Amino acid sequence: MEHLRARGYPVPAVDEVSDDGADLVMERIEGVPMVEELGRAPLTVLRQARVLADLHRHLHDLEAPDFLTPTPLGQGDRVLHLDLHPLNVIVGPRGPVVIDWARAGSGAPETDVAVAWALMSAGEIPGGGAKAKLLGLGRSLLVNGFVSHFDRHQVARQLRAVVQWKATDPNMSEKEVQGMWRLV
């Protein structure tokens, strides 16, 4: 995170690291997750899709440092977050800040975009009825708005490998995995 921060990428500052490197004390970021901001201001969905795409592009402009582990999903020398979606972007007074860097690695930018596409497309929508349909429409606008900022066909070629990888993640529900496979 400090490597990215030094290059102008919006991440929390790291204030302290334990001797074993397992614990971090980070700057407190004021704001709300982008997904909550979308709930409060649904008419900003296309603007938020562009903000998310810009965060991906800015990140992928950065060459990965040697200490960053290559992703299991192909070759590349760019920094990847591998979980960069609206739950991991805090929107506040100083703009968007990206959190949750546990899966970061080096690889091809299309892989990172494909991960975000799959996760956003497959996330479970709570409830049912008209509210769920409205949330589903909002999600479609967000996902399609986000993907429209990239070469859709190039990113889509990464989806099968991404979903095979994410399907092994114990944090993914069966419904989410099925949703990702429907996208493929």
Secondary structure, DSSP 8 states (H G I E B T S, - for coil): -HHHHHTT-----EEEE-TTS--EEE----SEEHHHHHHH-GGGHHHHHHHHHHHHHHHHTSB--TTS-B-TT----EEE-S--SGGGEEEETTEEEE---TT-EEE-HHHHHHHHHHHHHH----S-HHHHHHHHHHHHHHHHHHHTTS-HHHHHTTHHHHHHHHTT-TTS-HHHHHHHHHH-
